[in-house]
Amino acid sequence: MNLYIAPDSDNMKRLSVKPVNARPNRQPLYAPRKKVFPKRAEGRFRRFKWIVMLVTLGIYYLAPWIRWDRGPYAPDQAILVDLSSRRFFFFFIEIWPQEFYYVAGLLVMAGFGLFLVTSAVGRAWCGYACPQTVWVDLFLVVERAIEGDRNARMKLDASPMSFAKLRKRVVKHSIWLLISVITAGAWIFYFADAQSLAASLFTGTAPVAAYATVAILTATTYVLGGLMREQVCTYMCPWPRIQGAMLDENSLVVTYNDWRGEQRSRYPKKARARGLPVGDCVDCNACVAVCPMGIDIRDGQQMECITCALCIDACDGLMQKRRKPRGLISYATLSEYSSNMSLATDTGRTAVQPSRVRNQDGTFVPAIRRFNWRIIFRRRTLFYALAWASVGVAMLVHLAFRERLELNVVHDRNPQYVMESDGSLRNGYTLRILNMVPKPRDVNISLVGLEGATMRIPEFGKEDARSFTVHAQPDAATTFKVFVTRKPTGAAMNEFLFVIEDTDHADRATYRAAFIAPGDIK
C-alpha cells in the first residue's frame, strides 16, 4: 500500500509483523521452522541483488555450453572437469592431476577473498552471492508471481484448502521442482560434454551416476531453497558462527542507528506536542516485513542477519516519503556507531536524547561521525588483499612458465641388472613421457653422462644409440621400455640423466637415474 505521507505526519500504517527468528526466540540446537513471508523491497540494494542474481545464475546455467576450440585432440567445452581423463579445462588453461596445487591455490584465494570481504563489508557474501541466498531469491520470485506479495501469501496460507489454493500451490511447487532439475542438470554438465550428455539424459542412455546426481541435487535444491530457506543459514551454515573472528570495529555491517531513531513513536507530532523526546523511527515494522530471515534489525547485531540490506531499502523509502535523511538503517562500523551513541547518551549516562545529535532545524550536529570510505583501506584488509593477490600472481607466473612436457622413469626391480655374454651390463627402465598439449609431437630422448653407454628401445628394433626420437600422443602419457647398456668399469653406482626435448625445442624435461652394477648390491 503506497501512501503519500506528509513530513512529520502521523498518518502512518504500521505493518503487523513479528520477527519470528529474533534472538530471544532462538533455540540452542534446532527449532521447527516458522514461516517467513518477506515483503517485496524496492531500492538500490534490491536492484544490486537483482544484478548479482542474474549474473551468477547466468554464469552457472550457461557456462557449460560455451565452446572453446582446442584443436582436434581435446574437448571443445570451455569449462570442463573431465573425470575420464582426469583433467580440468578452463578456456585456454588445462590442469592435470599432478597439478592439483592450482586447485589448492584457488581454495586459498577463496579463503583470503572471503576474509577480505567479511572484514571490509561484513557478510556481503551471504547477503548477495551465496548460492543459498541466490536460489531463495529465485524461488521467492516464483512465489510472489503466483501467490502475490506478503499479505496475499499470508492470507492464502491461513485460508482453508480450496481448488484455487491447491492450483496455486501445485503450480508453485512444480516450477520450483523444474528450477531444481535444471539446476541439478547444469551441475553435471560441467563433468561431461554438455551437448552429448543432455541428449543422452533425454533419451535415457546417460550413465546411472548422472541420473542419481540429478535426483540428489534436485532434492537438495528444492528442500533447501524452497522449504527450509532461512533455517539453512541459521542452523546448517557454519559461517555465521565464525564470522565474528573476521569482523572488527571498522567492519561495515547493517546497523540500526538508534542514536537517531530513538525514542520510537508512531505519532511523532503528538509526542513532540507533549514535549517528549522523539527519534526518526516511527515503528512501522517495514524493516521487519522485508527481512528474508524474519528478524528485527533494531534488536542489534544478530547471527541470523545476512546483511542483504533490504531493511535499508525499506527504511530509506519511508524516510524519503517523510522528507527525512536516509540512513536510519545503514551500513556502519562499530566505531562510528559507538561514537554517535556515546554522543546521544552523554557517554551512557542517559537514554538517547535527540537534542544532543540535532540542531534546532533538525539537521545533525557536526560531531556526528559519518562513513569514510578510507577506513576500508586499513592494515587488516590490506594484509588480506596482499595475501590474496600474492597467491594469484604466483599461480599466474607459474602457469605462464610451466613445462608442458614431463618425464618419469622407473628402474626395473627384478632383475636390477643383467650381465650379457660380452661382459656388458644392462639396466632396464620404464619411461613415461607426458605430453600435456592437445597435439601430437616428436620428442628426442637422449642420455647425458654415463660415458660409453648406449640405449635400446625394443619398439624401434635392436639398434643401440645415445638418442632416439619417439612420437608422443596428444594430451596423453606415452610409455615404453628402454635398456641402457655399458661395459663394466668397476666404478660404483653411476648416475646419469635421461633428457627429453621436443623437436621444436619448446619444452624440455630431465630425470636423474642410476645405473646399477654388481658391486652396488649388498
ZAKE-535275 format. One record per residue (C-alpha): x, y, z. Coordinates in pm, whole numbers, plus 32768, in hexadecimal, padded with zeros to 4 digits. Example, Ala and Ser with C-alpha at 12.3 -4.5 7.8 and 13.67 -1.06 7.14 Angstrom:
// ZAKE-535275
+------+------+------+
:   c1 :   c2 :   c3 :
+------+------+------+
: 84CE : 7E3E : 830C :
: 8557 : 7F96 : 82CA :
+------+------+------+
***
This chain:
// ZAKE-535275
+------+------+------+
:   c1 :   c2 :   c3 :
+------+------+------+
: 8000 : 8000 : 8000 :
: 809B : 8147 : 7F90 :
: 8038 : 8277 : 8057 :
: 80A1 : 83DF : 802E :
: 812C : 843E : 817E :
: 8159 : 85AA : 81CB :
: 8291 : 860C : 828A :
: 826D : 85BB : 83FC :
: 8112 : 8531 : 83BD :
: 806D : 8438 : 84AA :
: 7FB7 : 8396 : 8385 :
: 8090 : 8260 : 839A :
: 8023 : 80FA : 835F :
: 80D1 : 8002 : 8443 :
: 810C : 7EAB : 83AB :
: 809C : 7D89 : 8481 :
: 81D2 : 7CB0 : 8486 :
: 829C : 7BFC : 858E :
: 840F : 7BA8 : 8573 :
: 83DB : 7A2F : 8591 :
: 8551 : 79EB : 8590 :
: 85AB : 7AF9 : 868A :
: 86C8 : 7AB3 : 8778 :
: 85E8 : 7A68 : 88A8 :
: 852E : 795E : 87DF :
: 8669 : 78A8 : 876C :
: 8688 : 7741 : 87E3 :
: 87DF : 76BB : 884A :
: 87E7 : 75A5 : 8745 :
: 86BA : 75A4 : 8661 :
: 8558 : 7629 : 8658 :
: 843B : 75D3 : 856B :
: 841D : 76CE : 8454 :
: 8329 : 77ED : 8477 :
: 82CC : 786C : 8320 :
: 8357 : 79BA : 82B6 :
: 8299 : 7A82 : 81B1 :
: 838F : 7B91 : 8145 :
: 82F6 : 7CBE : 809D :
: 8382 : 7D2E : 7F51 :
: 8482 : 7E43 : 7F80 :
: 84E2 : 7F56 : 7E8F :
: 861E : 8022 : 7E90 :
: 878B : 802A : 7E32 :
: 87F0 : 7EF3 : 7EF5 :
: 86CD : 7E2C : 7E6B :
: 8735 : 7E94 : 7D0B :
: 889A : 7E2C : 7D54 :
: 881D : 7CDA : 7DCE :
: 875B : 7CB0 : 7C88 :
: 8898 : 7CF4 : 7BC3 :
: 8966 : 7BFF : 7C92 :
: 8858 : 7AF5 : 7C72 :
: 8842 : 7B1A : 7AF8 :
: 89BC : 7B14 : 7ACE :
: 89FE : 79EB : 7BB3 :
: 88DC : 791A : 7B2E :
: 8938 : 7975 : 79C9 :
: 8A9D : 7900 : 7A00 :
: 8A2F : 77C1 : 7AAC :
: 892B : 7757 : 79AB :
: 89DA : 77CA : 786C :
: 8B4C : 7789 : 78AE :
: 8B42 : 7613 : 784F :
: 8AC0 : 766E : 76F5 :
: 8BDD : 7758 : 769A :
: 8CC2 : 76C1 : 7591 :
: 8E3B : 76E9 : 757D :
: 8F06 : 7661 : 745A :
: 9034 : 759D : 74D7 :
: 9071 : 74DF : 7396 :
: 9007 : 7380 : 732B :
: 90A9 : 72CB : 7451 :
: 8FFE : 7378 : 7578 :
: 8E95 : 73C0 : 75DC :
: 8E00 : 7507 : 7565 :
: 8D3C : 7556 : 76A2 :
: 8DC7 : 7692 : 7740 :
: 8D9A : 7621 : 78AB :
: 8DB1 : 74AC : 78E3 :
: 8E16 : 73C6 : 79FF :
: 8E70 : 7296 : 792D :
: 8E66 : 7178 : 7A27 :
: 8EB2 : 706C : 7925 :
: 9002 : 7105 : 78C9 :
: 902C : 71A8 : 7A22 :
: 9059 : 7307 : 79A1 :
: 8FBD : 745C : 79D6 :
: 8F8C : 7549 : 78B1 :
: 8F4B : 76BC : 78DF :
: 8F53 : 776D : 7790 :
: 90C6 : 776E : 772D :
: 9139 : 76D6 : 7879 :
: 915B : 755F : 78A9 :
: 91A2 : 74CE : 7A02 :
: 9223 : 736B : 7A2F :
: 9201 : 7294 : 7B6B :
: 936B : 72D1 : 7BD1 :
: 9322 : 7447 : 7BBF :
: 921A : 7439 : 7CCD :
: 92DA : 7547 : 7D86 :
: 922A : 763F : 7C9E :
: 90DD : 75D1 : 7D32 :
: 9172 : 75F1 : 7E8E :
: 91E5 : 7750 : 7E30 :
: 9086 : 77AC : 7DBD :
: 8FFB : 7731 : 7F09 :
: 90FA : 7803 : 7FC5 :
: 9097 : 7930 : 7EF1 :
: 8F28 : 78ED : 7F39 :
: 8F75 : 78E3 : 80AE :
: 9038 : 7A29 : 80AC :
: 8F30 : 7AC6 : 7FCD :
: 8E1E : 7A67 : 80C3 :
: 8EED : 7AEF : 81E5 :
: 8F29 : 7C32 : 8124 :
: 8DBA : 7C67 : 80CD :
: 8D43 : 7C12 : 822C :
: 8E40 : 7CF1 : 82DD :
: 8DE6 : 7E12 : 81F4 :
: 8C6D : 7DF7 : 81BF :
: 8BF7 : 7CE6 : 82AA :
: 8B2A : 7BC4 : 8223 :
: 8B06 : 7C57 : 80C6 :
: 8B4A : 7AFC : 8036 :
: 8A1F : 7A71 : 80F7 :
: 893D : 7B90 : 8097 :
: 8983 : 7B9F : 7F24 :
: 8A47 : 7A80 : 7E89 :
: 8A1A : 794A : 7F62 :
: 896B : 7837 : 7E97 :
: 886A : 780C : 7FAC :
: 8813 : 797E : 7F9D :
: 8808 : 7985 : 7E21 :
: 8723 : 7857 : 7DFE :
: 8640 : 78C7 : 7F19 :
: 861B : 7A15 : 7E64 :
: 85C6 : 7958 : 7D24 :
: 84C4 : 7880 : 7DD6 :
: 842C : 79B7 : 7E75 :
: 8404 : 7A54 : 7D1C :
: 8334 : 7926 : 7CB6 :
: 8270 : 792D : 7DFC :
: 8216 : 7A9D : 7DDD :
: 81B7 : 7A78 : 7C6F :
: 80BD : 7963 : 7CC0 :
: 803F : 79B1 : 7E1F :
: 8073 : 7B28 : 7E37 :
: 8139 : 7BFE : 7F29 :
: 814C : 7BD5 : 80A1 :
: 7FE4 : 7C17 : 8108 :
: 7F57 : 7B42 : 7FF2 :
: 803E : 7A20 : 8045 :
: 7FEA : 7A33 : 81B8 :
: 7E77 : 7A39 : 8169 :
: 7E9A : 7910 : 807E :
: 7F64 : 784C : 817D :
: 7E61 : 7884 : 828D :
: 7D35 : 7831 : 81B1 :
: 7C9E : 76D2 : 81A2 :
: 7CFA : 75F4 : 807F :
: 7C37 : 7643 : 7F44 :
: 7C5E : 7603 : 7DD2 :
: 7CF7 : 775C : 7D9B :
: 7DF0 : 772A : 7EB7 :
: 7E47 : 75CC : 7E43 :
: 7E7B : 7645 : 7CE0 :
: 7F68 : 775A : 7D4E :
: 802D : 7671 : 7E30 :
: 804F : 7565 : 7D21 :
: 80C2 : 7665 : 7C20 :
: 81BC : 7701 : 7D14 :
: 8255 : 75BB : 7D83 :
: 825D : 7537 : 7C1E :
: 8327 : 7667 : 7BAF :
: 8409 : 763F : 7CE0 :
: 8447 : 74D4 : 7C7F :
: 848A : 753B : 7B16 :
: 858A : 763C : 7B8B :
: 8626 : 7533 : 7C6C :
: 8641 : 743B : 7B4C :
: 86DF : 7540 : 7A6A :
: 87CE : 759C : 7B81 :
: 8833 : 7431 : 7BB5 :
: 8856 : 73FA : 7A3F :
: 8933 : 752B : 7A18 :
: 8A1D : 74A2 : 7B22 :
: 8A5E : 7354 : 7A75 :
: 8A9B : 7407 : 792B :
: 8BE3 : 7484 : 79BC :
: 8C61 : 731A : 79D0 :
: 8C19 : 72A3 : 786F :
: 8BD6 : 7333 : 7718 :
: 8A9A : 73FB : 7756 :
: 89FD : 73C3 : 7600 :
: 8A34 : 724B : 75FA :
: 89CE : 721B : 7765 :
: 8890 : 72E8 : 773A :
: 882A : 7213 : 7611 :
: 8870 : 70CF : 76CB :
: 87AF : 7149 : 77FE :
: 8674 : 717B : 7733 :
: 8698 : 7032 : 7677 :
: 86D6 : 6F66 : 77B1 :
: 8836 : 6EFA : 774D :
: 88FD : 6FCD : 7846 :
: 89C7 : 6F1D : 7957 :
: 8910 : 6EBD : 7A94 :
: 89F7 : 6FA4 : 7B59 :
: 8975 : 70CD : 7A8F :
: 8809 : 7083 : 7AE5 :
: 8860 : 7044 : 7C52 :
: 891C : 718F : 7C67 :
: 87FC : 724B : 7BC6 :
: 8706 : 71AC : 7CBB :
: 87D6 : 7201 : 7DEE :
: 881E : 7368 : 7D86 :
: 86B4 : 739D : 7D20 :
: 8642 : 7331 : 7E79 :
: 8741 : 7406 : 7F32 :
: 86FB : 753D : 7E5F :
: 8583 : 7517 : 7E8D :
: 8596 : 74D7 : 8003 :
: 86A1 : 75D6 : 805C :
: 862B : 76EE : 7F76 :
: 84B4 : 76B9 : 7F87 :
: 845F : 7617 : 80D4 :
: 8574 : 7660 : 81D0 :
: 85F5 : 77B2 : 8159 :
: 8667 : 787D : 8286 :
: 8694 : 773D : 8355 :
: 87C1 : 76E8 : 827D :
: 8870 : 782C : 82DA :
: 8814 : 7815 : 8449 :
: 8851 : 76A6 : 8498 :
: 8914 : 7605 : 837A :
: 8A13 : 7705 : 8304 :
: 8B4C : 7727 : 83DE :
: 8BAB : 787E : 835D :
: 8AC2 : 794D : 8440 :
: 8B6E : 78B4 : 856D :
: 8CD1 : 78FD : 84FC :
: 8C9F : 7A4C : 8452 :
: 8CD3 : 7AFE : 859D :
: 8E44 : 7AAD : 8588 :
: 8E55 : 7B64 : 843B :
: 8DA6 : 7CA1 : 84AE :
: 8E3E : 7DC4 : 856B :
: 8DCC : 7F1A : 85DA :
: 8E05 : 7FA6 : 847B :
: 8D43 : 7E9F : 83B9 :
: 8C0B : 7F17 : 8306 :
: 8ACE : 7E67 : 837B :
: 895C : 7EB2 : 8357 :
: 8906 : 7F81 : 848A :
: 87D2 : 8023 : 851F :
: 884B : 8177 : 8593 :
: 8780 : 8191 : 86D3 :
: 8842 : 82C9 : 8732 :
: 876C : 8368 : 8626 :
: 8632 : 8290 : 862A :
: 85DD : 828C : 879B :
: 84F2 : 82D2 : 8839 :
: 8409 : 8222 : 8748 :
: 82B0 : 82AE : 871A :
: 8196 : 825D : 862C :
: 810E : 83BA : 866D :
: 823E : 849E : 866E :
: 8178 : 85DD : 8642 :
: 80A3 : 859A : 8776 :
: 81D2 : 852B : 8840 :
: 828D : 866C : 87F2 :
: 815B : 8736 : 8852 :
: 816C : 8692 : 89A9 :
: 82E0 : 86E5 : 89C1 :
: 8353 : 8579 : 89A6 :
: 849F : 8522 : 88FD :
: 845B : 848F : 87A6 :
: 8547 : 83E5 : 86B4 :
: 851E : 839D : 8542 :
: 849F : 8237 : 8569 :
: 8323 : 822D : 854F :
: 8317 : 80BA : 85A8 :
: 8273 : 8060 : 845D :
: 831A : 7F06 : 844F :
: 836E : 7F31 : 82DF :
: 84CF : 7EB4 : 8325 :
: 8444 : 7D78 : 83C5 :
: 834B : 7D39 : 82AD :
: 8453 : 7D2F : 819A :
: 8553 : 7C61 : 825A :
: 857A : 7B07 : 81BC :
: 860A : 7A83 : 8303 :
: 84E0 : 7AF2 : 83D7 :
: 85A3 : 7BCC : 84CB :
: 858C : 7D31 : 8549 :
: 86CF : 7DEC : 8501 :
: 8672 : 7EE1 : 8615 :
: 86C6 : 7DD1 : 8713 :
: 8835 : 7DFF : 86BD :
: 8931 : 7D1D : 8612 :
: 88B3 : 7BB8 : 85F3 :
: 8942 : 7A74 : 8570 :
: 8817 : 7A4C : 8487 :
: 8858 : 7B94 : 83CF :
: 88F0 : 7B53 : 8277 :
: 8920 : 7CC8 : 8234 :
: 884D : 7CC2 : 80F9 :
: 87F9 : 7E31 : 8145 :
: 868D : 7E13 : 80DC :
: 8630 : 7EB2 : 8229 :
: 86FE : 7FDF : 81BE :
: 8632 : 7FFE : 8080 :
: 84E9 : 7FE3 : 813E :
: 854F : 80E7 : 8240 :
: 85EC : 81D5 : 8144 :
: 84AB : 81D1 : 8079 :
: 83E2 : 8232 : 81A9 :
: 84D8 : 8341 : 8212 :
: 84C9 : 83D3 : 80B4 :
: 834D : 83E7 : 80C5 :
: 8367 : 8497 : 8214 :
: 8475 : 857E : 818A :
: 856E : 8500 : 828A :
: 86DA : 84AF : 8241 :
: 8718 : 834B : 81D5 :
: 87F4 : 826B : 82A6 :
: 8726 : 821D : 83DB :
: 878A : 80B9 : 8383 :
: 88D3 : 80B6 : 82CA :
: 8A22 : 8013 : 8299 :
: 8AF0 : 8092 : 83BD :
: 8C24 : 8030 : 8483 :
: 8C21 : 7FE0 : 85F4 :
: 8D12 : 80FE : 863F :
: 8C36 : 81F5 : 8584 :
: 8AF8 : 8175 : 862D :
: 8B95 : 8175 : 8789 :
: 8C11 : 82D9 : 8761 :
: 8ABB : 8358 : 86F5 :
: 8A0C : 828F : 8804 :
: 8AF6 : 831D : 890B :
: 8AA1 : 847B : 8894 :
: 892A : 8439 : 889B :
: 892F : 83A3 : 89FA :
: 8A31 : 8488 : 8A9C :
: 8B2A : 8367 : 8AAC :
: 8A1F : 8276 : 8B26 :
: 89A0 : 834D : 8C43 :
: 8845 : 8381 : 8BB0 :
: 8755 : 82EC : 8AB5 :
: 8772 : 8361 : 894F :
: 8732 : 84D6 : 893F :
: 86DD : 8553 : 87DF :
: 8740 : 86B3 : 8844 :
: 88A8 : 8642 : 8874 :
: 88CE : 85D5 : 8708 :
: 87F4 : 86D7 : 8656 :
: 87F2 : 884B : 8620 :
: 86B7 : 891D : 864A :
: 866A : 88FA : 84D7 :
: 8679 : 877E : 84EC :
: 87CB : 8753 : 8445 :
: 88DA : 8683 : 84ED :
: 89E5 : 8729 : 85BF :
: 8B47 : 8733 : 852C :
: 8BC7 : 863D : 8633 :
: 8B01 : 8520 : 8597 :
: 8BED : 8429 : 84F0 :
: 8BA0 : 83BC : 838E :
: 8C2D : 82A4 : 82BB :
: 8D82 : 82E9 : 8224 :
: 8DDC : 81FC : 810A :
: 8F4E : 8214 : 8167 :
: 8F0C : 813B : 8298 :
: 8EF1 : 800E : 81B0 :
: 9063 : 8033 : 815C :
: 90ED : 7FD8 : 82AF :
: 9203 : 7EE9 : 8309 :
: 9126 : 7DB9 : 8332 :
: 9077 : 7DD7 : 81E4 :
: 91BA : 7E36 : 8135 :
: 925E : 7CFB : 81C3 :
: 9142 : 7C21 : 8142 :
: 914A : 7CD0 : 7FF0 :
: 92C4 : 7CA7 : 7FD8 :
: 92B3 : 7B36 : 8036 :
: 919A : 7AFC : 7F3D :
: 9253 : 7BB0 : 7E25 :
: 939F : 7B05 : 7E76 :
: 930A : 79AA : 7E54 :
: 9260 : 7A0F : 7D0F :
: 9398 : 7AA8 : 7C79 :
: 946D : 797D : 7CDF :
: 9377 : 7892 : 7C36 :
: 936A : 7963 : 7AFA :
: 94E6 : 7976 : 7AE2 :
: 950A : 7800 : 7B1A :
: 93F4 : 77BD : 7A21 :
: 949B : 7895 : 7919 :
: 95F0 : 77F0 : 793A :
: 9592 : 7688 : 798A :
: 961E : 7571 : 78B4 :
: 9528 : 74B3 : 77DE :
: 960B : 7384 : 77BF :
: 9658 : 729F : 78E3 :
: 9728 : 7166 : 790E :
: 970F : 7053 : 7A10 :
: 9801 : 6F2D : 7A23 :
: 97E1 : 6DE7 : 7AE6 :
: 990D : 6CFD : 7B04 :
: 98C9 : 6B8A : 7ADD :
: 98C5 : 6AE4 : 7C31 :
: 98F2 : 697B : 7BC9 :
: 99F2 : 694D : 7B47 :
: 9A9E : 6A95 : 7B95 :
: 9BAF : 6A4D : 7A96 :
: 9C08 : 6944 : 7993 :
: 9D68 : 68DB : 792B :
: 9D7C : 6890 : 77B8 :
: 9E60 : 6793 : 770C :
: 9F66 : 6898 : 76B4 :
: 9F7F : 690C : 781E :
: 9EA7 : 6A43 : 77EF :
: 9DAB : 6AA7 : 78F4 :
: 9C46 : 6AF9 : 789C :
: 9B45 : 6BB5 : 796C :
: 99D7 : 6BC8 : 7911 :
: 98F9 : 6CFB : 793F :
: 9790 : 6D53 : 78FD :
: 976D : 6EB3 : 7875 :
: 9629 : 6F74 : 7880 :
: 961B : 70AE : 77AB :
: 94F8 : 7191 : 77FB :
: 9496 : 7276 : 76DB :
: 93B3 : 737F : 7775 :
: 9352 : 7436 : 7637 :
: 9228 : 73D7 : 755D :
: 92F6 : 7379 : 742D :
: 93EB : 7260 : 73DC :
: 955B : 72AF : 73D1 :
: 96AA : 7204 : 739C :
: 978B : 71F7 : 74CB :
: 9903 : 71B8 : 74CF :
: 997D : 70E0 : 75ED :
: 9AEF : 70CD : 7639 :
: 9BED : 7066 : 773E :
: 9CC2 : 716A : 77ED :
: 9DE6 : 70E0 : 78B3 :
: 9E41 : 6F71 : 78E0 :
: 9F53 : 6F79 : 77DB :
: 9F5F : 6E51 : 76F0 :
: 9DF7 : 6DED : 7734 :
: 9CF0 : 6DBE : 7629 :
: 9B7E : 6D7C : 763A :
: 9A8A : 6CA8 : 757A :
: 9912 : 6CC9 : 7556 :
: 9882 : 6B71 : 74F5 :
: 9761 : 6C14 : 743C :
: 9862 : 6CAB : 734C :
: 9926 : 6B68 : 7310 :
: 9A7B : 6AF7 : 738D :
: 9B40 : 6C30 : 7335 :
: 9C0C : 6CD2 : 744D :
: 9C3D : 6E4A : 745B :
: 9C67 : 6F6F : 7548 :
: 9B23 : 7014 : 74D9 :
: 99D8 : 6FBD : 7437 :
: 98A6 : 707A : 73BD :
: 9757 : 6FFC : 7439 :
: 95F5 : 7063 : 73E2 :
: 952D : 70EC : 750A :
: 93B4 : 70D7 : 74F8 :
: 92EC : 7219 : 7533 :
: 9273 : 725B : 7694 :
: 92E7 : 7104 : 7701 :
: 93FF : 703E : 77A0 :
: 94DB : 6F6D : 76B9 :
: 9586 : 6E4A : 7768 :
: 969B : 6D6E : 76DE :
: 97BB : 6C94 : 774B :
: 9928 : 6D03 : 7736 :
: 9A62 : 6C2C : 776E :
: 9BA8 : 6CDE : 77BE :
: 9CE7 : 6C15 : 777F :
: 9E4A : 6C61 : 77EE :
: 9F97 : 6BAE : 7803 :
: 9FF7 : 6B61 : 796D :
: A0E4 : 6C65 : 79FF :
: A100 : 6BF2 : 7B66 :
: A07A : 6D40 : 7BDA :
: 9F6B : 6D63 : 7CDE :
: 9E07 : 6DB8 : 7C86 :
: 9DFD : 6EBA : 7B6F :
: 9CF7 : 6FC6 : 7B49 :
: 9C91 : 7058 : 79FC :
: 9B75 : 7120 : 7961 :
: 9A5F : 70C3 : 7879 :
: 9A17 : 7200 : 77B5 :
: 98E3 : 7232 : 76DD :
: 98A4 : 735D : 75FD :
: 97A4 : 7396 : 74F0 :
: 9822 : 73D3 : 7390 :
: 97BA : 7541 : 739F :
: 988D : 7573 : 74DB :
: 975D : 7606 : 7588 :
: 975C : 751F : 76B6 :
: 9866 : 7453 : 7764 :
: 9867 : 7363 : 788A :
: 9973 : 7297 : 793A :
: 997B : 7175 : 7A2D :
: 9AA8 : 7109 : 7AFC :
: 9AC8 : 6F8D : 7AF5 :
: 9BBE : 6E91 : 7B81 :
: 9C7C : 6D82 : 7AC3 :
: 9CA9 : 6C58 : 7BAB :
: 9DD7 : 6B6E : 7B98 :
: 9E22 : 6A2B : 7C5C :
: 9EED : 6AE2 : 7D65 :
: 9DC9 : 6BC7 : 7DB4 :
: 9CF1 : 6AB0 : 7E42 :
: 9D35 : 6A33 : 7FA0 :
+------+------+------+
***
